């Protein structure tokens, strides 16, 4: 073997050895600059931060601080991980949105051709996916970014027994979905099958009663990406900088950890009030008609947004609204983030109160749009009734989009 070839072989072996050694060393903020730092919120209200060394929906999450100290948080003690600082810019060349039940979605993707059983979807984060048609709640096709929230709200909330098209001319067309390719959507209304140009279709909603999107039996993670996608996954594990997991529609995915914005741990320790109906409600208008509370949106039907941060879960209310919840044994704490939604006008002003049995345990000052949201954390030990009170602020109920973001009971 020549000296040159011997040197090349030795250099290659040395590089492999160094690479293996680095993979086993504890990650440090200075040596792994591509990994984001995450802040963990625990069920007891405490926090921790660091780089993610391990992520496992059964074994928990291990964080490594800037000093190299490790901390493992069991899954049943974790509420969520949130990326520290601003998320990187998201792609905008693809604008289609794929909607699943329970708030899951693929954003900034490209919807391709539908076969007999699957829909082809391309995504910068998820790459190429074959999505089962029976798992879909709806599709939003090449929308104006300003209309995405409104279209999403319609597809998620509008009652229907069949498929439903929202057309660009403002019409709605009920019928049966019959096919999709890059240029044409085939649909069968009562008058007979038609082929429509995709450019003329804003959204397609599938019949909710026929959607198959099973909730995992045990603990699982909901992964929210910087592009706005959110997917529930099981079997999650961290492998060389990528999260390997299986989606609720049974596709295996590999996501760079740098694409993560948030991770919610879904388990029996945190019960979100948006997953259940209130035990009782009471509305008192100031002047005009009341607007009933909504789950996972503002009372205006838009996504909840406080302080520039979007929340998938929460309760949207208007002053004056009282929401009562009967508490099960084992309820320990109530937690939420409250504030006037970013989309409210300058006149919005609200007071938030939390009553536990016969005592007020939290009361905010009058809060206006644009003010920093406030964290709520109150003791529920031994209590039987929780009442969330959205009260009139300084200007009646004008522009009162009051949000109880991620309202949850800790058990």
VOLO-479033 format. One record per residue: residue in three letters; x negated, y negated, z of N, C-alpha, C in turn. Coordinates in steps of 0.1 Angstrom, whole numbers, plus 5000, padded with zeros to 4 digits. Each point is the difference from the previous one (the first is absolute). Layout:
<sites>
AlaXYZXYZXYZ/...
</sites>
This chain:
<sites>
Unk499150125000500949885000499149885000/Unk500349904991499249884999500249915013/Unk499049915002500149915012501349924999/Unk500349954988501249924998501350075004/Unk500150134994501250075003500150045015/Unk498850035006500050035015500549885008/Unk499549884996500449885007501549974999/Unk500550024987501449984998500950095008/Unk499650135001500750105007500049975015/Unk498849965005499949975014500949875004/Unk500049914991500749875002501550035001/Unk500550094991501450044999500450075013/Unk499150105005500350075012500149905012/Unk499049915000500049905011501349915000/Unk500449964988501249924999501350085005/Unk500150134997501150085005499950015015/Unk498850025005499850025015500449875007/Unk499649884995500349885006501549974999/Unk500650044989501549984998500750085011/Unk499650135002500750095010499849945014/Unk498849955003499849955013500849885003/Unk500249914989500849885002501450045002/Unk500550104993501450045002500350055014/Unk499050055007500350055013499749905011/Unk499449894997499749895010501349935003/Unk500249955012501149915003500049884991/Unk501249974994500049884992499849875008/Unk499349914994499749875006500549894991/Unk500549895005500549894992498949954991/Unk498850015005498949944991499550094990/Unk500250145001499550094990501150054991/Unk501349985003501050044991500949884997/Unk499549914993500749874998501350024991/Unk500150114993501250014992501250055008/Unk499850055012501250055008500649885007/Unk501349984999500749905008500050035015/Unk500149905008500250025015501650005002/Unk500450095009501450015003500349975014/Unk501149945003500549985014501150105003/Unk499850075011501050105004500949945011/Unk501350024999501049975010500450135006/Unk499950015014500450125007501449985006/Unk500650115004501450005005500149925013/Unk498949995007500049935013499749854998/Unk499949964987499849854997498549974999/Unk499150085004498649974999499550024986/Unk498849954997499550004986498650055000/Unk499550044989498650034997499749974986/Unk498749994997499749974986498650074996/Unk499850014987498850064995500250064987/Unk498950064995500150084988500650135002/Unk500750064990500750125002499050124996/Unk499750085011499150114997500950134997/Unk501150015007500950114998501449964999/Unk500850054992501449974999500850134997/Unk500850045010500650144999501449985007/Unk501050044993501449985005500350105012/Unk499150095002500250095012498949985010/Unk498849974996498949995010499849865004/Unk500649904993499849865004499049924992/Unk499749885004499149914993498849975009/Unk498850004994498849975007499549874994/Unk499849905008499449874996498649985005/Unk499249944993498649975004499849855000/Unk499749955012499949855002498749954993/Unk499849875000498849944994498850045008/Unk500150045013498950045008499750154998/Unk500950074993499850154998500750095009/Unk500849945009500850085010501250054993/Unk500350135003501150074994501250015009/Unk501249994995501250025008501050074991/Unk500550115006501050084993501449985006/Unk500949964991501449975005500950124995/Unk500650075009500950114996501249944992/Unk500550084991501049954991501349955007/Unk500350075011501249975007499849875009/Unk498849955000499849875008499849894990/Unk500050024987499749904990501349954994/Unk500249875000501149934993499649984985/Unk498949924998499649974987498549964999/Unk499450014989498749944996500349894990/Unk499349885002500249894991498649954996/Unk499949984987498749964995499749865005/Unk498749985004499649875006499749904988/Unk500649885002499749904990500950024988/Unk499849914990500850004988499750124991/Unk501150054994499950114991499449954987/Unk499250094992499549964988501149974989/Unk499749934990501049974990500650134994/Unk501250004996500750124995500049994984/Unk500150124994500150004985501349944996/Unk500049934988501349954995500350034986/Unk499250094994500250034986501250104998/Unk500350085011501250085000501049955010/Unk501349994997500949945009501250095003/Unk500150124995501150095003499950045015/Unk501250035005500150055014500850125000/Unk499650115008500750125001500550015015/Unk501350015002500650005013500450145005/Unk499650035012500550125007500949975012/Unk500750095006500749975012499149965012/Unk500549945010499349975013499049894998/Unk500149924989499049894998498750044993/Unk499850124996498850044993500149954986/Unk498949974994499949944986498650014994/Unk500050004987498749984993500149864993/Unk499149915003500149874994498949984990/Unk500149904992498949974990499650124992/Unk501050084996499850124992500549994986/Unk499850104992500550014987500950134999/Unk501349984998500950114998499950054986/Unk499750134998499950054987501250084995/Unk499850124995501050084995500650105010/Unk501350014999500750105009500350134992/Unk499550115007500350134994501350055007/Unk500250144999501250065005500049995015/Unk498950015007499950005014499249895006/Unk499049944993499149915006499949874992/Unk499649895007499749874994498549985001/Unk499449964989498649975000499849855004/Unk499149995010499749865006498549995001/Unk499549884995498649975001499849895011/Unk499050015008499849905010498549985003/Unk499549885001498549985003499650085013/Unk500950005009499750065013500250165000/Unk501150044994500450145000499650074987/Unk499549934991499650054986501350054994/Unk500050134995501150054993500850105008/Unk501349975001500950095008501150054992/Unk500450125003501350064995501050005011/Unk500949904999501049985011501350084997/Unk500450085009501350074998501149914998/Unk500850014990501149914998501050005011/Unk500250125007501050015010499549935013/Unk498849955001499549935011500249854999/Unk500449954988500049864997501349935005/Unk499949895006501249915003500249904989/Unk498949954994500249914989498749964994/Unk500149924989498949954992500349854998/Unk498949925001500149864996499049984989/Unk500449964988499250004988499549874996/Unk498749985001499349874996500749885004/Unk500249985013500849895005499149875001/Unk500749895000499449875004499750025015/Unk498749975004499750025014500949935010/Unk500649894996500949935009501350075002/Unk500350104992501350075001499950145006/Unk498850045003499850145005500850025013/Unk499949925009500750025013501550014998/Unk500549914992501550004998500450134993/Unk499350044990500350134993499850125009/Unk499050005008499850115009501250015010/Unk500449885005501150005009501350064994/Unk500249964987501250054993499950164998/Unk498950044996499950154997500150085013/Unk499449945011500150085013501449995006/Unk500749894999501249985008501350014993/Unk500149994986501250004994500650144999/Unk501350015005500650145000500250044985/Unk499850134998500350064987500150155001/Unk500850064991500150155000499350064988/Unk499549914991499350054988498849914998/Unk499350024989498949914997500649874996/Unk499249895002500549874997498849924994/Unk500349934988499049914994500449865003/Unk498949925003500149855000499349954988/Unk500849944991499549954987499549865001/Unk499149964990499449875000501149894997/Unk501150044994501049904997501049985012/Unk499750065011500849995012501150105002/Unk500250094990501050105001499550125009/Unk500950085005499750135006500750114993/Unk499450114999500550114991499950135008/Unk501150065005500050135006499950114990/Unk499550125004499950114991499050105005/Unk499450074990499150115003498749974993/Unk498950015008498649984994499750124991/Unk499649984988499750114990498650004994/Unk499249905003498650014995499349865000/Unk498750014999499249885001498750024993/Unk499649914991498650004994499549865001/Unk498949974994499349875001500949894994/Unk500950034991500749894994501550005002/Unk500650125004501450025000500550075013/Unk501149965005500750075011501350054994/Unk500250135002501250064995501050025011/Unk501349964998500949995011501450054994/Unk500850065009501350044996501149945008/Unk500549894996501249945007501250074996/Unk501249975006501350074996500349994985/Unk499549904993500349984986499150084991/Unk499050075005499150084992498649965001/Unk499150094996498549995001499549884992/Unk499149925006499449884993498550005003/Unk499349954991498549975002499849855001/Unk499449965011499849865003498549975000/Unk499649894994498649965002499649975014/Unk498950055004499649985014500049855004/Unk499649924990500049855003501349955005/Unk501150074996501349955004500550065013/Unk499250085007500450065012499249955012/Unk500649945010499249955011499850115011/Unk501050085002499950105011500950124997/Unk499650115006500950124999500150065014/Unk501250025005500250065013500650144998/Unk499450105007500550134999501150025012/Unk500850104998501050025010499450055014/Unk500149925010499450035013500350135005/Unk501350054999500450135005499350124994/Unk499449984988499350114993498549995002/Unk499549915007498549995001499550105011/Unk498950064997499450105009498649945004/Unk500049955012498749945006500050035014/Unk499550125003500150055014499049945009/Unk500549965012499149955010499250115007/Unk498749995001499250105006500550045014/Unk499950135004500550045012499249955012/Unk498649994998499249955011499549864998/Unk498949965007499449874999499549984985/Unk500149884995499449974987499649865000/Unk499249964989499649864999500849944988/Unk500249875001500449924989498949914996/Unk499550014988498849924995500649894992/Unk499649885004500349884992498749954994/Unk500149984987498849964992499949854998/Unk498949954996499849864998500849954988/Unk500450104991500849964988501550005003/Unk500450035013501449995004500750145000/Unk499350104995500650145000500150055015/Unk500950095002500150065013500550144998/Unk499350105006500350144998499950085013/Unk500950085003499950095012499250124995/Unk499150045009499150114997499950095012/Unk499750134997499650105010498650064997/Unk499450065010498750074998498949904997/Unk500249875004499049904997498650035007/Unk499049984992498650015006499149914992/Unk498949965006499049914994498950084994/Unk499749994987499050084994499149904991/Unk498849975005499049924993500749874994/Unk500649935010500549874996501450004993/Unk500650124999501350014994501050075009/Unk501249965000501050075008500750104991/Unk499950135004500650114992501350035008/Unk501150014993501350035006501050054990/Unk501150055005501150044992501249915002/Unk500549954989501249915001501350075004/Unk501049935003501350065003500650064988/Unk499549964988500550074988499050114995/Unk499250045009499150124998498949984990/Unk499549884998498849984992498849975009/Unk498950074996498849975008499349874994/Unk499649915009499449884996498749985007/Unk499149924994498749965005499949854999/Unk500149935011500049855000498749955007/Unk499349914993498949935007500549935013/Unk499350015010500449945013500049854998/Unk499249954991500049854997501349954994/Unk500950094995501349964995501049995011/Unk499750045012501050005011500249865005/Unk501349965003500349885007500550035014/Unk500850115001500550045013500350155000/Unk500050065012500450145002500950005012/Unk501250054999500950025011500150145003/Unk499950035013500150145005501550025003/Unk500650094993501550035002500150135009/Unk500449985012500150115010501149975010/Unk500250095010501049985010499749895010/Unk498849955000499649905010500649864997/Unk500249974987500549874997501350024991/Unk501149955005501350024993500449864995/Unk500049984987500449874994501549985000/Unk500449895005501549975001500649994986/Unk499249974990500549994986500450144995/Unk499650115007500450134996501350055005/Unk500649915008501350045006500949875000/Unk501350035001501049895001500049955014/Unk500349875002500249955013501250065006/Unk500050025014501150065007501249905000/Unk499849875000501049904999499449874995/Unk500849924993499649874995501049895004/Unk499549885000500849885003499549894992/Unk500949924993499649894992500849885004/Unk499349885001500749885003499549894991/Unk500849964989499549894991499949875007/Unk499149914995500049865005501149924993/Unk500050014986501049934992500650104990/Unk499150054991500450084988500250145004/Unk500150094989500250145002498750075006/Unk500250115006498950075006499450104989/Unk498850035002499350104991499650125009/Unk500550124998499650125008498550025000/Unk499550065010498650045001499750104989/Unk498850004996499550104990498850085005/Unk499950124996498850085003499049994989/Unk498849975004498850004991500149894989/Unk500749895003500049884992500649895008/Unk499949884994500649885007501550014997/Unk500849915007501450004997500349964986/Unk499149944993500149964986499750124991/Unk499550115005499750124992498650004994/Unk499149915005498650004995499150075010/Unk498850034995499050075009499749915012/Unk499850055011499649935012498649954999/Unk499749875002498749944999499849905011/Unk499050025008499749915011498549965000/Unk499749875000498649965000499250054989/Unk500750024988499250054988499950155000/Unk500550075009499950155001501450064997/Unk500050094991501350074997500150135009/Unk501350025004500350125009501050084993/Unk499750135000501050104994501250035009/Unk499749995013501050045010500449875008/Unk501250005004500549895009501449974998/Unk500549905008501449975000500149854996/Unk500949974990500249864996501349965007/Unk500049885006501249955007500149854997/Unk501249955005500349854999500549975013/Unk499749875005500649965013501549974997/Unk500950045010499850075012500350154998/Unk499150095002500250144998499550085012/Unk500850095005499750095011500050144995/Unk498950085002499950144996499750085012/Unk500950095003499950095012499650144996/Unk499150065008499550134998500050085013/Unk500750115000500050095011498650075001/Unk499450015011498750055002500050155005/Unk499250084994499950145004499050015011/Unk500150105009499050035010498650014994/Unk499149955007498650004995499649874992/Unk500949914998499749874993499149925010/Unk498849964995499149935009499949854997/Unk499949964987499849864997500749964987/Unk500349884999500549944987498949914995/Unk499750014987499049924994500549954986/Unk499649884997500349944987499149884997/Unk500149954988499449874997501249914994/Unk500249895007501249924996499649864995/Unk500849954991499849874995501049964989/Unk500049884995500949964989499250034987/Unk500850074991499450054988499349894992/Unk498950044993499349904992500949944989/Unk501050074996500949954989501149905005/Unk500149995013501049905006499549864997/Unk501049914999499749864997499549935013/Unk499649874999499549935011501049985011/Unk501350024998500949985011500350125008/Unk499450124996500250125008499449995014/Unk500850035010499549995014500850105009/Unk499350095007500650115007499450025013/Unk500750055010499550055013500350155000/Unk498950085004500150145001500050045015/Unk501050095003500050055014500250155000/Unk499450065010500250155002500650025014/Unk501150065000500750035013499950155002/Unk499650045012500050145004500950025011/Unk501150084998501150015010500549865003/Unk499849955012500649875003498949895002/Unk498850024995498949905002499449964986/Unk499749874999499349954988498550025003/Unk499350084992498650035003499149934990/Unk500649944989499249934991500949894994/Unk499449884999500749884994498949924994/Unk500249974987499149924992500449855001/Unk499149914998500449864998500749994987/Unk500749894996500549984987498950024990/Unk500350094990498950034990500549954986/Unk499149944993500449954986499250074990/Unk500449994987499350064989498649945000/Unk499150094997498649964999499250025013/Unk500750015011499350025013499550155000/Unk498950015008499450145001501050095007/Unk500250124995500950105007499550035014/Unk500950055008499750045014500150155002/Unk499150065008500250145003500950015012/Unk500850115000500950035011499650145005/Unk499950015014499750135006500649995014/Unk501150085001500849995013500250155005/Unk500150015013500150125007501550055000/Unk500150134996501350064999500250125010/Unk499050025009500150125009501250005008/Unk500850114999501250015008501249924995/Unk499949934989501149924995500950084991/Unk501349954999501050074992500449934988/Unk499749864999500549924989499049904996/Unk499849984987499149904995500949914991/Unk499949875002500749904991499049904994/Unk500050004987499249904993500949884997/Unk499649885004500849884999499349904991/Unk500749964989499549904991500949885003/Unk499449905007500949885004499749884992/Unk501049915000499949874993498749935006/Unk499349944990498949915004500449865001/Unk499349914993500249865001500949954989/Unk500450084990500849954989501150104996/Unk500750055010501050104996499550124994/Unk500750044989499550124993499649974986/Unk499649884997499649964987498650074996/Unk500050074989498750074995499450095011/Unk500850065008499550095011499850144994/Unk498850024995499650144996499150055011/Unk500650075010499350045012499650144999/Unk498850035002499450144998499650065013/Unk500350135002499550085010499150114993/Unk498849964997499250094991499550125009/Unk500150114994499550135006500550025014/Unk501349965002500650025013500050155003/Unk499550045012499950145003500150035015/Unk500450125003500050055014498950105001/Unk499249975010498850095003500550115011/Unk499750124996500550115009498750075006/
</sites>
